[in-house]
Amino acid sequence: MTIVLRQVLADEDLDRVRLGLAELTWKSGKRTAGPAARDVKDNLQADGADPRTQALERFVLDALRRHPLFEIAARPARVALLFSRYEPGMTYGAHTDDALMGKADDKMRTDLAFTLFLADRNSYEGGELVIESASGEQEVKLDAGNAFLYPAGSIHLVAPIRSGVRLAAVGWVHSLVPDAPQREVLFDLSVARTRLAEAGAARAELLRLDKTISNLLRMWAR
């Protein structure tokens, strides 16, 4: 399942993040790439050891965790992110994300990945997120402040930048529900519950649906 998360960051939040990123040091993205991806990765990443970067990461993570669709689509246990920058000529060739990320004593499983677009889509050419699926390639380039959530195990790439600068927060989710079809069932039930509540459904019926969602979580959460 893939999903667009709209307005993760409001305009004033975007301004704050962009101003903060303008003050940071950027280093080669190859430093954090896995062995298979290192040869095809050509971008820049904000220095994760800088306290200013860490503060911006927390700010964006808090906004993401507040987004109602993110919570019910991802069922997150842990979330990690970094800031990426692509200048003209830069690209990230076809790759799949590492199944496990982090230090040896603190690994997290990557069930889902996301890209939160930070640059105005008309300020750069190229830079589409391209994801392979059974139905073909899906090209994604969203307005600033919107995010795209997709399976981390898919083959994907960032198309070459022809002009301008592409800024994004990219990250990964260790889900409480690692099985994708089970997550989708829970997502569909949660969306249906919200729509029924908005339509004025009886409390007793909503309570029964809440019970079903909770019991499925008890069975499937890890």
N, C-alpha and C positions, 0 to 999 in steps of 0.2 A: 504494500500500500504506500502510495505517495500522497502528500497533502501540502497545500499552501497555507501558511500561517500568516494572515494579514495583520499589519500594523503591530508587529511585535514591539517596535520602537516608534513612538510618536515623533513629530518633527523636532520638538525641543530636545528629546533624547538623542536623536540622530545628530543634532548640532553638538551636543556635549561629547558624544563619542568621536565625531570627526575632529573636533578641536583637540581632544586628548590624543588621538592617533597621530596628529600632525607634529606632536612633540616627542614621539617615541623614536627609538633606534630600530632599524629594520635590518634583518640578517637573512642570509640565504635559507630558503625553505628546505633545501636538501638535508639540513642537519636533523630534521625530525622525520624524514621519510624512511619507510622500511626499505629493506634491500631491493625488493622488486620494483619499487616506485621511484627510487633515487635517480635512476637514469632518465626518467621522463618528467621529473619535477623541476620547473624553472620559475620560481616565484620568490617573494620576500615575505618574511613573517616578523611580527613584532617580537621584541626580546621578552620572552616569558619570565625572565628573572628580574625584570624591572618592576618595582612596586607600583609604578604608574600603570603598567600593562595589567598587572594583577587586579588593580582597582577597577579598571575598565572591564575586565573579564567578569568580575563579580557583578558589576552594574548590568551588563548584558544578560548574564545568566539569571539574575533576579527577574528581569523583564520577561525572559523566555519562560521561566517557571510560573509566572503569573498568567500566561496566555492560556485560556481555558481549553482550546483545541490541542495544545501541546501536551497537556497533562493526560487527556483521555486517549490521545493517539499514541503517545510514547510510553505511558506508565513508567516514568523515569525513576530509577534507583540512584544513578549517578550520571552526571553530565559534565563533559569537559569541552573547552573550546580554545581557539587561538584566532589571532587576527592575521589575515593574508592580504598581500598587495601585489597586483600585477601591473607592470608597466609595458609599454609597447614592445612587442616581440616575445613577451613571456607567455608561457602556457604550462599546463599540467596534463601530460599525455594520458592515454587510457591506463587505468589501474584499478585495483580494488583495495579497500582499506584493510589494514591489519586487523585480524580478529580480536587480538588482545593488545591493549595499549597501556603505557605507564611504566613505572619502575618495576624491577623484578619482584619486589615485596609488596607491590600495590597495583596489581594489574586490574584493568576493567575490560569487560567484554563489550565489543562494539556491535550492538544490535541495529542501531539506526544512526544515520548521519544527517547533518543539516547544513545548509548555507543560508546565512542571514545577510542579505545584500545591504551594503552601506553607502554605495555611490549611486547617484542618480543614473538611471539606466541610459539616459541620452548623453551622459558625459563621457562615455567610452564606447568604442566599437569593438565587437568580438566579445570574448569572455563569457560566452554562454556555458552554463553547466549542462553537459550532455550525458544522459544516463541510458545505458542499454537495458532493454526489457524484451520480453517475448513478443511484444507487438511492434518492436522497432526502437529507434532512438528517440528520446524525448529531450528537446532543448528547452532550457529554463533560463530566463533572464527577467527578474522581477524588479518592481519599483523598490527604491530604498526604504528600509524598514520592514519589508516582508521577508519571510523565510520559507525555505523549501525543505521538507522532511522526507527522507527516502531510505531504503534498506542499505546499510553500510556494506553489505556483501556484493552489491551490484558493481558491474564494471562501469566506470564513469570517467569523465575528463573535463578539463576547462579549456575551451577553445582559445586559440592565440588572440592576444590583444592587438588590434590594428592601430588604435589611437586612444588617448586618454588613460585613465588609471582606474582599475577595478579594485575596490575595497570590499572586504567581506569578513564576517565572523563565521568560521567553519568549526563544526564540533561533532561530537559523538555522544550517543546515549546508551548506557547499560540499562536495559529495561527490566522491570520487575517481572514482566511476562515475556520471556525470550522467544516464544513461538509466535511467528507473524500471523498465521490465521487466527489464533486465539486472541491476539491483540485486536485484530480487525473485528471479531465478534463483539468484544467488549466496547470498542469504539462505536459500532453501529447501535448497540443497545443504549449507550450513554447519549448519543445524539437523539435517538428516538425518545428517550426519557425526557430530555430537554424540550423537544418539540411538543410532546404530549402535555407537559406542564404549562407551556406557553399557551396551549389550546384550551386549558382549563380542565384537564382530566381530573377525575376524582382522586382524592388523596389515597384511598385504599388501593387503587390500581397502581399509582406511582410507587407506593410502598412495596407492593409485590414485585415490581420491576427492580427497585433498589435491592430487595432481597436476592433476586436472581443475579444481579451484577456482583454483589458482595460475595455470594457463594461461588461464583465462577472465579473470582479473584482468589479466594481461599484455595481453590483447587489448582490454579495455574501459576500463581505467583511463586517466584523462586528467590 
